[in-house]
């Protein structure tokens, strides 16, 4: 489990495509990496296969390549990184599984004073889980929905989030991973029996 509080922005330093998927080598400052450790890479929970002093490698299975935009990242691209939450760790964001529900896109970016407003397309199959002032995870970042409309939603980005995450590299039309609040899914599942 993750919290959506990005620890750092890493970068892709090598990409190897294989018949069964894709391998990424990512630059990081994380210490104490371990084989088998879970790391959120722009919101996608991946497993450390190999690591060195300032890098680690993950493998993307065919399904991950198909359902995320990590199949299109290239050397030099920035990614958000977060290690899994330790049982004794501080829980600052919200419950994030690292299981991307869908890939959507940035539809507008506006700077207002020191803050930024990002607008995203809202896929129909995710719309019922997104509510005003509710939590969403975008590229692994725990954010609050500022405004929801029928087919769009916006989030307000403070300067710290803008500077410390890969959102600062996004442009209109760029893809972004969306994970809706898992609590909304559980509530829906529990209420299904009452319909």
Secondary structure by P-SEA (a helix, b strand, c coil): cccccccbbbbbccccccccbbbbbbbbcccccccccccccccbbbbbccccccbbbbbbcaaaaaacccccccccbbbbbbcccccccccccccccccccbbbbbccccccccbbbbbbbbcccccccccccbbbbccccccccccccccbbbbbbcaaaaaacccccccccbbbbbbccaaaaaaaaaacccc
